[in-house]
């Protein structure tokens, strides 16, 4: 028993205490809110919101429901991403609920191909909404990945994919107010680039992981005396 205790003591002698992880709920909420404010600011900076879009949220209940479902699903997936960065903080049921919400929201636009929430129109069409959706999602993704890698993600790439989904859908959702409302246009030029940011985030995470692994192998080959 004495030798066993001595072994444990020697192994743990130089171990530093692991700091307690931050409140991931608050961190996720702050990230989603800051990202949304940034997207709204940049969108308005480069062009006006579609005339009458805000009043349609009041006069068209289905459009309001569609928008609220989008907000809820984005916030939920954002929380999924940050919870995934802390071991045991994310359950399968919670993650599944978020992806079901996201699917239900996006299904509204598929349903809109035959029964749209608003009368399809080219009013408010932005010339570069596809590029805007891609560009606006990049800074929120990089910011989230910066914070998340400082936590303890067991699967950094999978966590990054959730980040990319939430970040990509923020400008995709806001484009329903800032750009024209027409389901084919929405699916192809708002939703599609938003979904593409999942791959972008995964790529950034993979590159970072390769860099870390490369540095680790280099340190093992050339240990400091």
Rosetta constraint file for C-alpha pairs under 8 A:
AtomPair CA 1 CA 5 HARMONIC 6.24 0.50
AtomPair CA 2 CA 6 HARMONIC 6.21 0.50
AtomPair CA 3 CA 7 HARMONIC 6.12 0.50
AtomPair CA 4 CA 8 HARMONIC 6.39 0.50
AtomPair CA 5 CA 9 HARMONIC 6.12 0.50
AtomPair CA 6 CA 10 HARMONIC 6.10 0.50
AtomPair CA 7 CA 11 HARMONIC 6.17 0.50
AtomPair CA 8 CA 12 HARMONIC 6.10 0.50
AtomPair CA 9 CA 13 HARMONIC 5.75 0.50
AtomPair CA 11 CA 15 HARMONIC 7.91 0.50
AtomPair CA 21 CA 86 HARMONIC 7.43 0.50
AtomPair CA 21 CA 151 HARMONIC 6.76 0.50
AtomPair CA 22 CA 27 HARMONIC 7.55 0.50
AtomPair CA 23 CA 27 HARMONIC 6.22 0.50
AtomPair CA 24 CA 28 HARMONIC 5.84 0.50
AtomPair CA 24 CA 79 HARMONIC 7.50 0.50
AtomPair CA 24 CA 82 HARMONIC 5.84 0.50
AtomPair CA 24 CA 83 HARMONIC 6.12 0.50
AtomPair CA 25 CA 29 HARMONIC 6.11 0.50
AtomPair CA 25 CA 79 HARMONIC 6.33 0.50
AtomPair CA 25 CA 82 HARMONIC 7.58 0.50
AtomPair CA 25 CA 83 HARMONIC 7.62 0.50
AtomPair CA 26 CA 30 HARMONIC 6.06 0.50
AtomPair CA 27 CA 31 HARMONIC 6.15 0.50
AtomPair CA 27 CA 82 HARMONIC 7.61 0.50
AtomPair CA 28 CA 32 HARMONIC 6.14 0.50
AtomPair CA 28 CA 75 HARMONIC 7.98 0.50
AtomPair CA 28 CA 78 HARMONIC 5.94 0.50
AtomPair CA 28 CA 79 HARMONIC 5.29 0.50
AtomPair CA 28 CA 82 HARMONIC 5.95 0.50
AtomPair CA 29 CA 33 HARMONIC 6.09 0.50
AtomPair CA 29 CA 75 HARMONIC 7.23 0.50
AtomPair CA 29 CA 78 HARMONIC 7.74 0.50
AtomPair CA 29 CA 79 HARMONIC 7.30 0.50
AtomPair CA 30 CA 34 HARMONIC 5.95 0.50
AtomPair CA 31 CA 35 HARMONIC 5.93 0.50
AtomPair CA 31 CA 140 HARMONIC 7.68 0.50
AtomPair CA 31 CA 144 HARMONIC 7.21 0.50
AtomPair CA 32 CA 36 HARMONIC 6.08 0.50
AtomPair CA 32 CA 75 HARMONIC 6.41 0.50
AtomPair CA 32 CA 78 HARMONIC 6.68 0.50
AtomPair CA 32 CA 167 HARMONIC 7.97 0.50
AtomPair CA 33 CA 37 HARMONIC 6.22 0.50
AtomPair CA 34 CA 38 HARMONIC 6.12 0.50
AtomPair CA 35 CA 39 HARMONIC 6.13 0.50
AtomPair CA 35 CA 140 HARMONIC 5.69 0.50
AtomPair CA 35 CA 167 HARMONIC 7.50 0.50
AtomPair CA 35 CA 170 HARMONIC 7.67 0.50
AtomPair CA 36 CA 40 HARMONIC 6.13 0.50
AtomPair CA 36 CA 170 HARMONIC 6.39 0.50
AtomPair CA 36 CA 171 HARMONIC 7.87 0.50
AtomPair CA 37 CA 41 HARMONIC 6.07 0.50
AtomPair CA 38 CA 42 HARMONIC 6.13 0.50
AtomPair CA 39 CA 43 HARMONIC 5.96 0.50
AtomPair CA 39 CA 136 HARMONIC 6.03 0.50
AtomPair CA 39 CA 137 HARMONIC 7.92 0.50
AtomPair CA 39 CA 170 HARMONIC 7.36 0.50
AtomPair CA 39 CA 171 HARMONIC 6.12 0.50
AtomPair CA 39 CA 174 HARMONIC 7.94 0.50
AtomPair CA 40 CA 44 HARMONIC 6.12 0.50
AtomPair CA 40 CA 174 HARMONIC 7.34 0.50
AtomPair CA 41 CA 45 HARMONIC 6.01 0.50
AtomPair CA 42 CA 46 HARMONIC 6.39 0.50
AtomPair CA 42 CA 136 HARMONIC 7.52 0.50
AtomPair CA 43 CA 47 HARMONIC 6.24 0.50
AtomPair CA 43 CA 48 HARMONIC 7.65 0.50
AtomPair CA 43 CA 132 HARMONIC 7.81 0.50
AtomPair CA 43 CA 178 HARMONIC 7.42 0.50
AtomPair CA 44 CA 48 HARMONIC 5.40 0.50
AtomPair CA 44 CA 49 HARMONIC 6.66 0.50
AtomPair CA 47 CA 126 HARMONIC 7.65 0.50
AtomPair CA 48 CA 124 HARMONIC 7.95 0.50
AtomPair CA 48 CA 178 HARMONIC 6.72 0.50
AtomPair CA 49 CA 53 HARMONIC 7.18 0.50
AtomPair CA 49 CA 124 HARMONIC 7.05 0.50
AtomPair CA 49 CA 177 HARMONIC 6.15 0.50
AtomPair CA 49 CA 178 HARMONIC 3.97 0.50
AtomPair CA 49 CA 179 HARMONIC 6.76 0.50
AtomPair CA 50 CA 123 HARMONIC 6.75 0.50
AtomPair CA 50 CA 124 HARMONIC 4.37 0.50
AtomPair CA 50 CA 125 HARMONIC 7.59 0.50
AtomPair CA 50 CA 177 HARMONIC 5.91 0.50
AtomPair CA 50 CA 178 HARMONIC 4.87 0.50
AtomPair CA 50 CA 179 HARMONIC 5.66 0.50
AtomPair CA 50 CA 180 HARMONIC 6.78 0.50
AtomPair CA 51 CA 123 HARMONIC 7.56 0.50
AtomPair CA 51 CA 124 HARMONIC 6.59 0.50
AtomPair CA 52 CA 56 HARMONIC 6.21 0.50
AtomPair CA 53 CA 57 HARMONIC 6.86 0.50
AtomPair CA 53 CA 177 HARMONIC 5.38 0.50
AtomPair CA 53 CA 178 HARMONIC 7.59 0.50
AtomPair CA 54 CA 58 HARMONIC 7.33 0.50
AtomPair CA 54 CA 177 HARMONIC 7.23 0.50
AtomPair CA 55 CA 59 HARMONIC 6.28 0.50
AtomPair CA 56 CA 60 HARMONIC 5.30 0.50
AtomPair CA 56 CA 63 HARMONIC 7.23 0.50
AtomPair CA 56 CA 64 HARMONIC 7.77 0.50
AtomPair CA 57 CA 61 HARMONIC 6.80 0.50
AtomPair CA 57 CA 63 HARMONIC 6.04 0.50
AtomPair CA 57 CA 64 HARMONIC 4.76 0.50
AtomPair CA 58 CA 64 HARMONIC 7.01 0.50
AtomPair CA 60 CA 64 HARMONIC 6.41 0.50
AtomPair CA 60 CA 117 HARMONIC 7.67 0.50
AtomPair CA 60 CA 118 HARMONIC 7.58 0.50
AtomPair CA 61 CA 65 HARMONIC 6.11 0.50
AtomPair CA 62 CA 66 HARMONIC 5.99 0.50
AtomPair CA 62 CA 117 HARMONIC 5.68 0.50
AtomPair CA 63 CA 67 HARMONIC 6.16 0.50
AtomPair CA 63 CA 117 HARMONIC 5.40 0.50
AtomPair CA 63 CA 118 HARMONIC 6.83 0.50
AtomPair CA 64 CA 68 HARMONIC 6.10 0.50
AtomPair CA 65 CA 69 HARMONIC 6.01 0.50
AtomPair CA 66 CA 70 HARMONIC 6.35 0.50
AtomPair CA 66 CA 105 HARMONIC 6.55 0.50
AtomPair CA 66 CA 108 HARMONIC 6.84 0.50
AtomPair CA 67 CA 71 HARMONIC 6.31 0.50
AtomPair CA 67 CA 173 HARMONIC 7.32 0.50
AtomPair CA 68 CA 72 HARMONIC 6.12 0.50
AtomPair CA 69 CA 73 HARMONIC 6.08 0.50
AtomPair CA 69 CA 101 HARMONIC 7.37 0.50
AtomPair CA 69 CA 104 HARMONIC 7.99 0.50
AtomPair CA 69 CA 105 HARMONIC 5.71 0.50
AtomPair CA 70 CA 74 HARMONIC 6.10 0.50
AtomPair CA 70 CA 102 HARMONIC 7.10 0.50
AtomPair CA 70 CA 105 HARMONIC 5.64 0.50
AtomPair CA 70 CA 106 HARMONIC 7.98 0.50
AtomPair CA 70 CA 173 HARMONIC 6.63 0.50
AtomPair CA 71 CA 75 HARMONIC 6.19 0.50
AtomPair CA 71 CA 173 HARMONIC 7.90 0.50
AtomPair CA 72 CA 76 HARMONIC 6.07 0.50
AtomPair CA 72 CA 101 HARMONIC 7.78 0.50
AtomPair CA 73 CA 77 HARMONIC 6.12 0.50
AtomPair CA 73 CA 98 HARMONIC 6.04 0.50
AtomPair CA 73 CA 99 HARMONIC 7.60 0.50
AtomPair CA 73 CA 101 HARMONIC 5.25 0.50
AtomPair CA 73 CA 102 HARMONIC 5.02 0.50
AtomPair CA 73 CA 105 HARMONIC 7.39 0.50
AtomPair CA 74 CA 78 HARMONIC 6.08 0.50
AtomPair CA 74 CA 102 HARMONIC 7.21 0.50
AtomPair CA 74 CA 166 HARMONIC 5.11 0.50
AtomPair CA 74 CA 167 HARMONIC 7.92 0.50
AtomPair CA 74 CA 169 HARMONIC 6.70 0.50
AtomPair CA 74 CA 170 HARMONIC 6.97 0.50
AtomPair CA 75 CA 79 HARMONIC 6.29 0.50
AtomPair CA 75 CA 166 HARMONIC 7.35 0.50
AtomPair CA 76 CA 80 HARMONIC 6.22 0.50
AtomPair CA 76 CA 98 HARMONIC 5.39 0.50
AtomPair CA 77 CA 81 HARMONIC 6.19 0.50
AtomPair CA 77 CA 95 HARMONIC 7.52 0.50
AtomPair CA 77 CA 98 HARMONIC 5.49 0.50
AtomPair CA 77 CA 99 HARMONIC 7.10 0.50
AtomPair CA 77 CA 102 HARMONIC 7.99 0.50
AtomPair CA 77 CA 162 HARMONIC 6.41 0.50
AtomPair CA 77 CA 163 HARMONIC 7.60 0.50
AtomPair CA 77 CA 165 HARMONIC 7.47 0.50
AtomPair CA 77 CA 166 HARMONIC 5.71 0.50
AtomPair CA 78 CA 82 HARMONIC 6.50 0.50
AtomPair CA 78 CA 162 HARMONIC 7.05 0.50
AtomPair CA 78 CA 163 HARMONIC 6.30 0.50
AtomPair CA 78 CA 166 HARMONIC 5.48 0.50
AtomPair CA 78 CA 167 HARMONIC 7.92 0.50
AtomPair CA 79 CA 83 HARMONIC 5.97 0.50
AtomPair CA 80 CA 84 HARMONIC 6.01 0.50
AtomPair CA 80 CA 90 HARMONIC 6.79 0.50
AtomPair CA 80 CA 94 HARMONIC 7.44 0.50
AtomPair CA 80 CA 95 HARMONIC 5.82 0.50
AtomPair CA 80 CA 98 HARMONIC 7.34 0.50
AtomPair CA 80 CA 162 HARMONIC 7.08 0.50
AtomPair CA 81 CA 85 HARMONIC 6.75 0.50
AtomPair CA 81 CA 159 HARMONIC 5.40 0.50
AtomPair CA 81 CA 160 HARMONIC 7.18 0.50
AtomPair CA 81 CA 162 HARMONIC 5.13 0.50
AtomPair CA 81 CA 163 HARMONIC 5.54 0.50
AtomPair CA 82 CA 86 HARMONIC 7.31 0.50
AtomPair CA 82 CA 148 HARMONIC 6.75 0.50
AtomPair CA 82 CA 159 HARMONIC 7.71 0.50
AtomPair CA 83 CA 87 HARMONIC 7.91 0.50
AtomPair CA 83 CA 89 HARMONIC 5.21 0.50
AtomPair CA 83 CA 90 HARMONIC 5.15 0.50
AtomPair CA 84 CA 88 HARMONIC 7.97 0.50
AtomPair CA 84 CA 89 HARMONIC 6.59 0.50
AtomPair CA 84 CA 90 HARMONIC 5.51 0.50
AtomPair CA 84 CA 153 HARMONIC 6.24 0.50
AtomPair CA 84 CA 154 HARMONIC 7.80 0.50
AtomPair CA 84 CA 159 HARMONIC 5.93 0.50
AtomPair CA 85 CA 89 HARMONIC 7.99 0.50
AtomPair CA 85 CA 148 HARMONIC 5.89 0.50
AtomPair CA 85 CA 149 HARMONIC 7.64 0.50
AtomPair CA 85 CA 151 HARMONIC 5.92 0.50
AtomPair CA 85 CA 152 HARMONIC 5.37 0.50
AtomPair CA 85 CA 153 HARMONIC 3.81 0.50
AtomPair CA 85 CA 154 HARMONIC 6.95 0.50
AtomPair CA 85 CA 155 HARMONIC 7.97 0.50
AtomPair CA 85 CA 156 HARMONIC 7.49 0.50
AtomPair CA 85 CA 159 HARMONIC 6.71 0.50
AtomPair CA 86 CA 90 HARMONIC 7.66 0.50
AtomPair CA 86 CA 151 HARMONIC 6.36 0.50
AtomPair CA 86 CA 152 HARMONIC 5.21 0.50
AtomPair CA 86 CA 153 HARMONIC 5.69 0.50
AtomPair CA 86 CA 154 HARMONIC 7.79 0.50
AtomPair CA 87 CA 152 HARMONIC 6.66 0.50
AtomPair CA 87 CA 153 HARMONIC 6.76 0.50
AtomPair CA 87 CA 154 HARMONIC 6.82 0.50
AtomPair CA 90 CA 94 HARMONIC 6.84 0.50
AtomPair CA 90 CA 95 HARMONIC 7.06 0.50
AtomPair CA 91 CA 95 HARMONIC 6.38 0.50
AtomPair CA 92 CA 96 HARMONIC 5.94 0.50
AtomPair CA 93 CA 97 HARMONIC 6.05 0.50
AtomPair CA 94 CA 98 HARMONIC 6.48 0.50
AtomPair CA 95 CA 99 HARMONIC 6.49 0.50
AtomPair CA 96 CA 100 HARMONIC 6.11 0.50
AtomPair CA 97 CA 101 HARMONIC 6.19 0.50
AtomPair CA 98 CA 102 HARMONIC 6.26 0.50
AtomPair CA 99 CA 103 HARMONIC 6.11 0.50
AtomPair CA 100 CA 104 HARMONIC 6.13 0.50
AtomPair CA 101 CA 105 HARMONIC 6.21 0.50
AtomPair CA 102 CA 106 HARMONIC 6.27 0.50
AtomPair CA 103 CA 107 HARMONIC 5.93 0.50
AtomPair CA 104 CA 108 HARMONIC 6.67 0.50
AtomPair CA 105 CA 109 HARMONIC 7.67 0.50
AtomPair CA 106 CA 110 HARMONIC 6.92 0.50
AtomPair CA 107 CA 111 HARMONIC 6.07 0.50
AtomPair CA 108 CA 112 HARMONIC 6.00 0.50
AtomPair CA 109 CA 113 HARMONIC 6.67 0.50
AtomPair CA 109 CA 116 HARMONIC 7.28 0.50
AtomPair CA 109 CA 183 HARMONIC 5.57 0.50
AtomPair CA 109 CA 186 HARMONIC 7.40 0.50
AtomPair CA 109 CA 187 HARMONIC 6.91 0.50
AtomPair CA 110 CA 114 HARMONIC 7.97 0.50
AtomPair CA 110 CA 183 HARMONIC 7.13 0.50
AtomPair CA 110 CA 187 HARMONIC 7.79 0.50
AtomPair CA 111 CA 115 HARMONIC 5.97 0.50
AtomPair CA 111 CA 116 HARMONIC 6.86 0.50
AtomPair CA 112 CA 116 HARMONIC 3.59 0.50
AtomPair CA 112 CA 117 HARMONIC 6.40 0.50
AtomPair CA 112 CA 183 HARMONIC 5.74 0.50
AtomPair CA 113 CA 183 HARMONIC 5.65 0.50
AtomPair CA 113 CA 184 HARMONIC 6.90 0.50
AtomPair CA 116 CA 120 HARMONIC 7.28 0.50
AtomPair CA 116 CA 182 HARMONIC 7.90 0.50
AtomPair CA 116 CA 183 HARMONIC 7.02 0.50
AtomPair CA 118 CA 181 HARMONIC 7.18 0.50
AtomPair CA 119 CA 181 HARMONIC 7.77 0.50
AtomPair CA 119 CA 182 HARMONIC 7.82 0.50
AtomPair CA 120 CA 181 HARMONIC 5.62 0.50
AtomPair CA 120 CA 182 HARMONIC 4.60 0.50
AtomPair CA 120 CA 183 HARMONIC 7.45 0.50
AtomPair CA 121 CA 180 HARMONIC 6.29 0.50
AtomPair CA 121 CA 181 HARMONIC 5.90 0.50
AtomPair CA 121 CA 182 HARMONIC 6.12 0.50
AtomPair CA 122 CA 180 HARMONIC 5.09 0.50
AtomPair CA 122 CA 181 HARMONIC 6.90 0.50
AtomPair CA 122 CA 182 HARMONIC 7.41 0.50
AtomPair CA 123 CA 179 HARMONIC 7.68 0.50
AtomPair CA 123 CA 180 HARMONIC 5.37 0.50
AtomPair CA 123 CA 181 HARMONIC 7.66 0.50
AtomPair CA 124 CA 178 HARMONIC 6.94 0.50
AtomPair CA 124 CA 179 HARMONIC 5.11 0.50
AtomPair CA 124 CA 180 HARMONIC 4.95 0.50
AtomPair CA 125 CA 179 HARMONIC 4.84 0.50
AtomPair CA 125 CA 180 HARMONIC 4.50 0.50
AtomPair CA 126 CA 178 HARMONIC 7.85 0.50
AtomPair CA 126 CA 179 HARMONIC 5.54 0.50
AtomPair CA 126 CA 180 HARMONIC 7.30 0.50
AtomPair CA 128 CA 132 HARMONIC 6.05 0.50
AtomPair CA 129 CA 133 HARMONIC 6.04 0.50
AtomPair CA 129 CA 175 HARMONIC 7.36 0.50
AtomPair CA 129 CA 179 HARMONIC 7.28 0.50
AtomPair CA 129 CA 189 HARMONIC 6.63 0.50
AtomPair CA 129 CA 190 HARMONIC 6.94 0.50
AtomPair CA 130 CA 134 HARMONIC 6.59 0.50
AtomPair CA 130 CA 189 HARMONIC 4.80 0.50
AtomPair CA 130 CA 190 HARMONIC 6.00 0.50
AtomPair CA 130 CA 193 HARMONIC 6.35 0.50
AtomPair CA 131 CA 135 HARMONIC 6.03 0.50
AtomPair CA 131 CA 193 HARMONIC 7.91 0.50
AtomPair CA 132 CA 136 HARMONIC 5.85 0.50
AtomPair CA 132 CA 171 HARMONIC 7.84 0.50
AtomPair CA 133 CA 137 HARMONIC 6.41 0.50
AtomPair CA 133 CA 168 HARMONIC 7.06 0.50
AtomPair CA 133 CA 171 HARMONIC 5.23 0.50
AtomPair CA 133 CA 172 HARMONIC 5.97 0.50
AtomPair CA 133 CA 175 HARMONIC 7.90 0.50
AtomPair CA 133 CA 190 HARMONIC 6.45 0.50
AtomPair CA 133 CA 193 HARMONIC 6.31 0.50
AtomPair CA 133 CA 194 HARMONIC 6.34 0.50
AtomPair CA 134 CA 138 HARMONIC 6.86 0.50
AtomPair CA 134 CA 168 HARMONIC 7.11 0.50
AtomPair CA 134 CA 193 HARMONIC 5.78 0.50
AtomPair CA 134 CA 194 HARMONIC 6.54 0.50
AtomPair CA 134 CA 196 HARMONIC 7.98 0.50
AtomPair CA 134 CA 197 HARMONIC 6.98 0.50
AtomPair CA 135 CA 139 HARMONIC 7.99 0.50
AtomPair CA 136 CA 140 HARMONIC 7.79 0.50
AtomPair CA 136 CA 171 HARMONIC 6.58 0.50
AtomPair CA 137 CA 141 HARMONIC 6.32 0.50
AtomPair CA 137 CA 164 HARMONIC 7.85 0.50
AtomPair CA 137 CA 167 HARMONIC 5.29 0.50
AtomPair CA 137 CA 168 HARMONIC 5.13 0.50
AtomPair CA 137 CA 170 HARMONIC 7.47 0.50
AtomPair CA 137 CA 171 HARMONIC 6.82 0.50
AtomPair CA 137 CA 194 HARMONIC 7.71 0.50
AtomPair CA 137 CA 197 HARMONIC 7.24 0.50
AtomPair CA 138 CA 142 HARMONIC 6.28 0.50
AtomPair CA 138 CA 167 HARMONIC 7.81 0.50
AtomPair CA 138 CA 197 HARMONIC 7.91 0.50
AtomPair CA 139 CA 143 HARMONIC 6.05 0.50
AtomPair CA 140 CA 144 HARMONIC 6.08 0.50
AtomPair CA 140 CA 167 HARMONIC 6.11 0.50
AtomPair CA 141 CA 145 HARMONIC 6.12 0.50
AtomPair CA 141 CA 163 HARMONIC 6.25 0.50
AtomPair CA 141 CA 164 HARMONIC 6.03 0.50
AtomPair CA 141 CA 167 HARMONIC 6.08 0.50
AtomPair CA 141 CA 201 HARMONIC 6.58 0.50
AtomPair CA 142 CA 146 HARMONIC 6.10 0.50
AtomPair CA 143 CA 147 HARMONIC 6.55 0.50
AtomPair CA 144 CA 148 HARMONIC 5.98 0.50
AtomPair CA 144 CA 163 HARMONIC 6.96 0.50
AtomPair CA 145 CA 149 HARMONIC 5.94 0.50
AtomPair CA 145 CA 160 HARMONIC 6.70 0.50
AtomPair CA 145 CA 163 HARMONIC 7.64 0.50
AtomPair CA 145 CA 205 HARMONIC 7.62 0.50
AtomPair CA 146 CA 150 HARMONIC 6.93 0.50
AtomPair CA 147 CA 151 HARMONIC 7.03 0.50
AtomPair CA 148 CA 152 HARMONIC 7.51 0.50
AtomPair CA 148 CA 153 HARMONIC 7.12 0.50
AtomPair CA 149 CA 153 HARMONIC 6.83 0.50
AtomPair CA 149 CA 156 HARMONIC 7.38 0.50
AtomPair CA 153 CA 159 HARMONIC 7.17 0.50
AtomPair CA 155 CA 159 HARMONIC 6.21 0.50
AtomPair CA 156 CA 160 HARMONIC 6.02 0.50
AtomPair CA 156 CA 205 HARMONIC 6.54 0.50
AtomPair CA 157 CA 161 HARMONIC 6.31 0.50
AtomPair CA 157 CA 201 HARMONIC 7.90 0.50
AtomPair CA 157 CA 202 HARMONIC 5.25 0.50
AtomPair CA 157 CA 203 HARMONIC 7.96 0.50
AtomPair CA 157 CA 205 HARMONIC 5.33 0.50
AtomPair CA 157 CA 206 HARMONIC 6.22 0.50
AtomPair CA 158 CA 162 HARMONIC 6.77 0.50
AtomPair CA 158 CA 202 HARMONIC 7.15 0.50
AtomPair CA 159 CA 163 HARMONIC 6.50 0.50
AtomPair CA 160 CA 164 HARMONIC 6.13 0.50
AtomPair CA 160 CA 198 HARMONIC 7.59 0.50
AtomPair CA 160 CA 201 HARMONIC 5.43 0.50
AtomPair CA 160 CA 202 HARMONIC 5.49 0.50
AtomPair CA 160 CA 205 HARMONIC 6.32 0.50
AtomPair CA 161 CA 165 HARMONIC 6.21 0.50
AtomPair CA 161 CA 198 HARMONIC 4.81 0.50
AtomPair CA 161 CA 199 HARMONIC 6.88 0.50
AtomPair CA 161 CA 201 HARMONIC 5.77 0.50
AtomPair CA 161 CA 202 HARMONIC 5.33 0.50
AtomPair CA 162 CA 166 HARMONIC 6.29 0.50
AtomPair CA 162 CA 198 HARMONIC 7.03 0.50
AtomPair CA 163 CA 167 HARMONIC 6.01 0.50
AtomPair CA 163 CA 198 HARMONIC 7.40 0.50
AtomPair CA 163 CA 201 HARMONIC 7.05 0.50
AtomPair CA 164 CA 168 HARMONIC 5.72 0.50
AtomPair CA 164 CA 195 HARMONIC 7.74 0.50
AtomPair CA 164 CA 197 HARMONIC 5.03 0.50
AtomPair CA 164 CA 198 HARMONIC 4.21 0.50
AtomPair CA 164 CA 199 HARMONIC 7.39 0.50
AtomPair CA 164 CA 200 HARMONIC 7.08 0.50
AtomPair CA 164 CA 201 HARMONIC 5.10 0.50
AtomPair CA 164 CA 202 HARMONIC 7.59 0.50
AtomPair CA 165 CA 169 HARMONIC 6.10 0.50
AtomPair CA 165 CA 194 HARMONIC 6.99 0.50
AtomPair CA 165 CA 195 HARMONIC 6.06 0.50
AtomPair CA 165 CA 197 HARMONIC 6.45 0.50
AtomPair CA 165 CA 198 HARMONIC 5.16 0.50
AtomPair CA 166 CA 170 HARMONIC 6.53 0.50
AtomPair CA 167 CA 171 HARMONIC 7.63 0.50
AtomPair CA 167 CA 194 HARMONIC 7.69 0.50
AtomPair CA 167 CA 197 HARMONIC 7.60 0.50
AtomPair CA 168 CA 172 HARMONIC 6.49 0.50
AtomPair CA 168 CA 193 HARMONIC 7.28 0.50
AtomPair CA 168 CA 194 HARMONIC 3.91 0.50
AtomPair CA 168 CA 195 HARMONIC 6.17 0.50
AtomPair CA 168 CA 196 HARMONIC 7.56 0.50
AtomPair CA 168 CA 197 HARMONIC 5.44 0.50
AtomPair CA 168 CA 198 HARMONIC 7.39 0.50
AtomPair CA 169 CA 173 HARMONIC 5.84 0.50
AtomPair CA 169 CA 191 HARMONIC 7.00 0.50
AtomPair CA 169 CA 194 HARMONIC 5.12 0.50
AtomPair CA 169 CA 195 HARMONIC 7.16 0.50
AtomPair CA 170 CA 174 HARMONIC 6.36 0.50
AtomPair CA 170 CA 194 HARMONIC 7.94 0.50
AtomPair CA 171 CA 175 HARMONIC 6.00 0.50
AtomPair CA 171 CA 190 HARMONIC 7.72 0.50
AtomPair CA 171 CA 194 HARMONIC 7.37 0.50
AtomPair CA 172 CA 176 HARMONIC 7.24 0.50
AtomPair CA 172 CA 190 HARMONIC 4.69 0.50
AtomPair CA 172 CA 191 HARMONIC 5.45 0.50
AtomPair CA 172 CA 193 HARMONIC 7.78 0.50
AtomPair CA 172 CA 194 HARMONIC 5.73 0.50
AtomPair CA 173 CA 177 HARMONIC 7.75 0.50
AtomPair CA 173 CA 190 HARMONIC 7.60 0.50
AtomPair CA 173 CA 191 HARMONIC 7.90 0.50
AtomPair CA 174 CA 178 HARMONIC 6.23 0.50
AtomPair CA 175 CA 179 HARMONIC 5.07 0.50
AtomPair CA 175 CA 180 HARMONIC 7.83 0.50
AtomPair CA 175 CA 190 HARMONIC 6.67 0.50
AtomPair CA 176 CA 180 HARMONIC 6.81 0.50
AtomPair CA 176 CA 181 HARMONIC 6.00 0.50
AtomPair CA 176 CA 186 HARMONIC 7.32 0.50
AtomPair CA 177 CA 181 HARMONIC 7.82 0.50
AtomPair CA 180 CA 185 HARMONIC 7.93 0.50
AtomPair CA 181 CA 185 HARMONIC 7.43 0.50
AtomPair CA 181 CA 186 HARMONIC 6.87 0.50
AtomPair CA 182 CA 186 HARMONIC 5.97 0.50
AtomPair CA 183 CA 187 HARMONIC 6.06 0.50
AtomPair CA 184 CA 188 HARMONIC 6.08 0.50
AtomPair CA 185 CA 189 HARMONIC 5.56 0.50
AtomPair CA 185 CA 190 HARMONIC 7.24 0.50
AtomPair CA 186 CA 190 HARMONIC 4.94 0.50
AtomPair CA 186 CA 191 HARMONIC 6.14 0.50
AtomPair CA 187 CA 191 HARMONIC 4.86 0.50
AtomPair CA 187 CA 192 HARMONIC 6.00 0.50
AtomPair CA 188 CA 192 HARMONIC 5.32 0.50
AtomPair CA 188 CA 193 HARMONIC 7.73 0.50
AtomPair CA 189 CA 193 HARMONIC 6.46 0.50
AtomPair CA 190 CA 194 HARMONIC 6.36 0.50
AtomPair CA 191 CA 195 HARMONIC 6.17 0.50
AtomPair CA 192 CA 196 HARMONIC 6.21 0.50
AtomPair CA 193 CA 197 HARMONIC 6.62 0.50
AtomPair CA 194 CA 198 HARMONIC 7.73 0.50
AtomPair CA 195 CA 199 HARMONIC 7.85 0.50
AtomPair CA 196 CA 200 HARMONIC 6.66 0.50
AtomPair CA 197 CA 201 HARMONIC 6.01 0.50
AtomPair CA 198 CA 202 HARMONIC 6.21 0.50
AtomPair CA 199 CA 203 HARMONIC 6.03 0.50
AtomPair CA 200 CA 204 HARMONIC 6.30 0.50
AtomPair CA 201 CA 205 HARMONIC 6.22 0.50
AtomPair CA 202 CA 206 HARMONIC 6.06 0.50
AtomPair CA 203 CA 207 HARMONIC 6.17 0.50
AtomPair CA 204 CA 208 HARMONIC 6.24 0.50
AtomPair CA 205 CA 209 HARMONIC 6.09 0.50
AtomPair CA 206 CA 210 HARMONIC 6.15 0.50
AtomPair CA 207 CA 211 HARMONIC 6.23 0.50
AtomPair CA 208 CA 212 HARMONIC 6.25 0.50
AtomPair CA 209 CA 213 HARMONIC 6.11 0.50
AtomPair CA 210 CA 214 HARMONIC 5.97 0.50
AtomPair CA 211 CA 215 HARMONIC 6.21 0.50
AtomPair CA 212 CA 216 HARMONIC 6.15 0.50
AtomPair CA 213 CA 217 HARMONIC 6.18 0.50
AtomPair CA 214 CA 218 HARMONIC 6.18 0.50
AtomPair CA 215 CA 219 HARMONIC 6.16 0.50
AtomPair CA 216 CA 220 HARMONIC 6.29 0.50
AtomPair CA 217 CA 221 HARMONIC 6.27 0.50
AtomPair CA 218 CA 222 HARMONIC 6.12 0.50
AtomPair CA 219 CA 223 HARMONIC 5.39 0.50
AtomPair CA 219 CA 224 HARMONIC 7.76 0.50
